[in-house]
Amino acid sequence: MTKANSGIQGPQGEPGQQGNPGPSNVLTIGTVSSGTTASATITGTSPSQKLNLVLPKGDTGSPGTNGTNGTNGKDGAKGDEGLGIWRSSTSTSTSTTSISISSITIPSGRSVKVGDLIIANNTYSYLYRVTAVSSTTATVSYITSLRGATGANATTTATATQSSNGLMSSTDKKKLDGIEAEHCYRLDVSQTIADNSEITIPCKYKVGNDSLTVFLNGEKLIRATSTQDGSYKEVGSSGTTSSKIQIYEWGCTADPGDVFEFVVKGVYS
């Protein structure tokens, strides 16, 4: 087999005819997401491609201007009239079944209706419920009396004593006479009061008969006696009247701003 020899290259041929235009590319928005760095990518092949965007979040904008108030809505329909309670000056009894409309006090624009209540009698002591209404009469049923039974007169108006009944029993009079009135007094501390100091209080009491109770800043103090430790002593002989107490072995002092309160049973001069 004999191999052919390569010839000399010929001249370039004429350019071919221009092809027809391809279809127009349609670019649509694909995904839009938030990110720290802005970017754009195109996906798909022509003529149908998508533009995908990554956009950083913008700064918060200034508040917008308040909108104009809307027009007020129309008034709603008038509701049903509520329960009426009326007064009638006519004389009635528990057996009354009808009351004249003309005897009832009715404000302008109102009317008596079934279910309403009427307070009647010249003392307004009977209560009725309206069961039917005509132009002249309200048919009613009796409900109850609004006034209690008449009380009995007292058998005596004499002043009670410890031996004779009067406006109270003699027994109650003895109890009342045995109750001593209590009087309260206050002393504001203006300077330091040390242990074992005597202080003058703004009231008088009888020594030794438990007529005096002492409080310091709201706390009740215990009275010291020969048989009991406490925070204060009464000053004076038993049975005498005194206006002093002695601060007794507190282990502390009463300071400015502290408040003593004294409750005395009875009155002493």
C-alpha positions as CSV (number, residue, x, y, z in Angstrom):
1,M,0.0,0.0,0.0
2,T,1.4,3.3,-1.0
3,K,0.9,6.4,1.3
4,A,-0.3,9.6,-0.5
5,N,1.8,12.7,-0.2
6,S,0.2,15.8,1.6
7,G,-0.6,18.7,-0.9
8,I,-0.2,22.4,-0.4
9,Q,-3.0,24.1,1.8
10,G,-5.6,25.9,-0.3
11,P,-7.0,29.4,0.3
12,Q,-9.6,30.1,3.1
13,G,-13.1,29.8,2.0
14,E,-15.8,32.5,2.1
15,P,-17.5,33.3,5.5
16,G,-20.8,31.5,6.0
17,Q,-24.1,33.3,6.3
18,Q,-25.0,34.8,9.8
19,G,-27.2,32.6,11.8
20,N,-30.7,33.6,13.1
21,P,-30.8,35.5,16.5
22,G,-31.2,33.2,19.5
23,P,-34.1,33.6,21.9
24,S,-34.1,36.7,24.3
25,N,-32.9,35.9,27.8
26,V,-35.5,36.2,30.6
27,L,-33.9,37.2,33.9
28,T,-36.2,36.8,37.0
29,I,-35.6,37.4,40.7
30,G,-34.8,34.2,42.5
31,T,-34.0,34.2,46.2
32,V,-33.5,37.3,48.4
33,S,-31.9,36.8,51.8
34,S,-30.3,38.8,54.6
35,G,-26.6,38.6,55.1
36,T,-23.6,40.6,56.3
37,T,-22.1,41.1,52.8
38,A,-24.0,42.1,49.7
39,S,-23.7,39.7,46.8
40,A,-25.6,38.6,43.6
41,T,-25.5,35.4,41.6
42,I,-27.2,34.2,38.4
43,T,-28.3,30.6,38.1
44,G,-29.8,28.6,35.3
45,T,-29.2,28.7,31.6
46,S,-30.4,31.2,28.9
47,P,-33.1,32.0,28.1
48,S,-34.4,31.4,31.6
49,Q,-32.1,32.6,34.4
50,K,-32.6,33.8,38.0
51,L,-30.9,36.6,39.9
52,N,-30.3,35.7,43.5
53,L,-29.5,38.5,46.0
54,V,-27.9,38.6,49.5
55,L,-28.6,42.0,51.1
56,P,-27.3,43.4,54.5
57,K,-30.0,44.6,56.9
58,G,-30.4,48.4,56.7
59,D,-30.5,50.8,59.7
60,T,-33.7,51.4,61.6
61,G,-35.7,54.2,60.0
62,S,-37.2,57.2,61.9
63,P,-40.8,56.7,63.1
64,G,-43.4,57.7,60.7
65,T,-45.9,60.5,61.2
66,N,-49.1,59.6,63.1
67,G,-52.0,58.9,60.8
68,T,-55.1,61.0,60.9
69,N,-57.8,59.8,63.3
70,G,-60.6,58.0,61.6
71,T,-64.2,59.2,61.5
72,N,-66.3,58.2,64.5
73,G,-68.6,55.3,63.9
74,K,-72.4,55.7,64.1
75,D,-74.2,55.3,67.4
76,G,-75.4,51.8,68.1
77,A,-79.0,50.9,68.3
78,K,-80.8,51.8,71.5
79,G,-80.8,49.0,74.0
80,D,-83.9,47.6,75.7
81,E,-85.2,49.6,78.7
82,G,-84.0,48.3,82.0
83,L,-86.1,47.2,85.0
84,G,-88.1,50.1,86.4
85,I,-88.8,50.7,90.0
86,W,-91.8,53.0,90.5
87,R,-93.6,54.7,93.5
88,S,-97.4,54.8,93.9
89,S,-99.1,57.0,96.5
90,T,-102.3,55.0,96.4
91,S,-103.2,53.0,99.6
92,T,-102.8,49.3,99.1
93,S,-102.7,46.0,101.0
94,T,-101.1,42.6,100.7
95,S,-104.1,41.5,98.7
96,T,-104.0,44.4,96.1
97,T,-103.9,43.1,92.5
98,S,-104.1,46.3,90.5
99,I,-102.7,49.9,90.8
100,S,-103.8,52.9,88.8
101,I,-101.2,54.2,86.3
102,S,-102.2,57.8,87.3
103,S,-101.0,57.2,90.9
104,I,-97.5,56.2,89.8
105,T,-94.7,58.8,89.5
106,I,-93.3,58.2,86.0
107,P,-90.5,60.4,84.4
108,S,-91.0,61.8,80.9
109,G,-90.2,59.3,78.2
110,R,-90.6,56.3,80.4
111,S,-93.4,53.8,80.9
112,V,-94.5,51.0,83.2
113,K,-93.9,47.5,81.7
114,V,-94.3,43.9,82.7
115,G,-91.6,42.9,85.2
116,D,-91.2,46.3,86.8
117,L,-91.5,46.8,90.6
118,I,-93.9,49.2,92.3
119,I,-93.4,50.5,95.9
120,A,-96.9,51.5,97.0
121,N,-99.1,52.4,100.0
122,N,-99.1,55.9,101.5
123,T,-96.0,54.9,103.5
124,Y,-94.3,53.2,100.6
125,S,-94.1,50.0,102.5
126,Y,-95.4,47.3,100.1
127,L,-93.5,45.9,97.1
128,Y,-95.3,44.5,94.0
129,R,-94.2,43.1,90.7
130,V,-96.1,44.2,87.5
131,T,-97.6,41.2,85.6
132,A,-99.7,43.1,83.0
133,V,-100.2,46.7,81.9
134,S,-103.0,48.6,80.2
135,S,-103.3,52.3,79.5
136,T,-104.9,52.9,82.9
137,T,-103.9,50.0,85.2
138,A,-100.9,48.0,86.2
139,T,-101.9,44.4,87.3
140,V,-99.6,43.5,90.2
141,S,-98.7,40.6,92.5
142,Y,-97.6,41.3,96.1
143,I,-94.0,40.4,96.9
144,T,-93.2,41.6,100.5
145,S,-93.5,44.4,103.0
146,L,-90.6,46.8,103.3
147,R,-91.4,47.8,106.8
148,G,-91.0,45.7,109.9
149,A,-93.6,45.1,112.5
150,T,-94.5,48.0,114.9
151,G,-92.3,47.8,118.0
152,A,-93.8,47.6,121.5
153,N,-93.5,50.6,123.8
154,A,-91.0,50.4,126.6
155,T,-92.6,49.4,129.9
156,T,-90.5,52.0,131.8
157,T,-88.3,55.0,131.1
158,A,-86.9,55.3,134.6
159,T,-83.2,55.7,135.1
160,A,-81.5,52.4,136.1
161,T,-79.7,52.1,139.4
162,Q,-77.6,49.3,140.8
163,S,-80.7,48.1,142.7
164,S,-83.6,49.0,140.3
165,N,-84.2,48.2,136.7
166,G,-84.8,51.1,134.3
167,L,-83.6,51.7,130.7
168,M,-81.2,48.8,131.5
169,S,-81.2,46.0,134.1
170,S,-79.8,46.6,137.6
171,T,-77.3,43.8,136.9
172,D,-76.0,45.6,133.7
173,K,-75.9,48.8,135.6
174,K,-73.5,47.3,138.2
175,K,-71.3,45.9,135.4
176,L,-71.2,49.3,133.7
177,D,-70.4,51.2,136.9
178,G,-67.5,48.7,137.5
179,I,-65.9,49.6,134.2
180,E,-63.2,52.3,134.6
181,A,-62.6,54.7,131.8
182,E,-59.2,54.4,130.1
183,H,-57.2,57.5,129.1
184,C,-54.2,57.5,126.9
185,Y,-51.2,59.9,127.1
186,R,-48.0,60.3,125.1
187,L,-44.5,61.5,126.0
188,D,-42.0,62.2,123.2
189,V,-38.4,61.7,124.4
190,S,-36.3,64.8,123.8
191,Q,-33.1,63.8,125.7
192,T,-31.5,60.6,126.6
193,I,-33.0,58.8,129.7
194,A,-30.5,56.5,131.5
195,D,-31.2,53.5,133.6
196,N,-32.6,54.2,137.1
197,S,-33.7,57.7,136.1
198,E,-37.1,59.0,137.3
199,I,-39.2,60.7,134.7
200,T,-42.4,62.8,135.1
201,I,-45.2,61.5,132.9
202,P,-48.1,63.5,131.5
203,C,-50.7,61.9,133.7
204,K,-51.5,60.7,137.3
205,Y,-52.2,57.1,138.4
206,K,-52.8,55.2,141.6
207,V,-49.7,53.3,142.8
208,G,-50.0,49.6,143.3
209,N,-53.5,49.0,141.8
210,D,-52.6,48.2,138.2
211,S,-54.1,51.4,136.9
212,L,-51.1,52.3,134.7
213,T,-49.8,50.5,131.6
214,V,-46.6,51.7,129.9
215,F,-45.5,51.3,126.3
216,L,-42.2,52.3,124.6
217,N,-42.3,52.6,120.8
218,G,-45.4,50.4,120.8
219,E,-43.9,47.6,123.0
220,K,-45.6,47.0,126.4
221,L,-43.1,47.3,129.3
222,I,-43.2,45.0,132.3
223,R,-43.7,46.7,135.7
224,A,-41.0,45.7,138.2
225,T,-42.2,44.6,141.7
226,S,-40.6,42.9,144.7
227,T,-41.4,39.6,143.1
228,Q,-41.0,40.3,139.4
229,D,-38.3,41.8,137.3
230,G,-39.4,44.5,134.9
231,S,-38.4,47.6,132.9
232,Y,-39.9,50.3,135.2
233,K,-41.1,50.9,138.7
234,E,-44.0,53.0,140.0
235,V,-42.8,55.8,142.2
236,G,-44.7,56.4,145.5
237,S,-46.3,54.5,148.3
238,S,-49.1,52.0,147.5
239,G,-52.5,53.6,147.2
240,T,-51.1,57.1,146.7
241,T,-51.4,59.2,143.5
242,S,-48.2,59.6,141.4
243,S,-47.1,61.2,138.2
244,K,-43.6,59.6,138.1
245,I,-42.1,56.3,137.1
246,Q,-38.5,55.1,137.4
247,I,-36.7,53.4,134.5
248,Y,-35.4,50.2,136.0
249,E,-32.4,48.1,134.9
250,W,-33.0,48.3,131.2
251,G,-29.4,47.7,130.2
252,C,-30.1,50.4,127.6
253,T,-31.4,54.0,127.4
254,A,-34.4,55.8,125.9
255,D,-33.1,58.1,123.2
256,P,-34.5,61.3,121.6
257,G,-37.2,60.4,119.1
258,D,-38.5,57.4,121.2
259,V,-42.1,57.6,122.3
260,F,-43.7,56.6,125.6
261,E,-47.4,55.9,125.7
262,F,-49.3,55.6,129.0
263,V,-52.8,54.1,129.5
264,V,-54.5,55.0,132.8
265,K,-57.7,53.3,134.2
266,G,-59.7,55.9,136.0
267,V,-59.1,59.6,136.7
268,Y,-56.8,60.8,139.5
269,S,-56.1,64.3,140.7
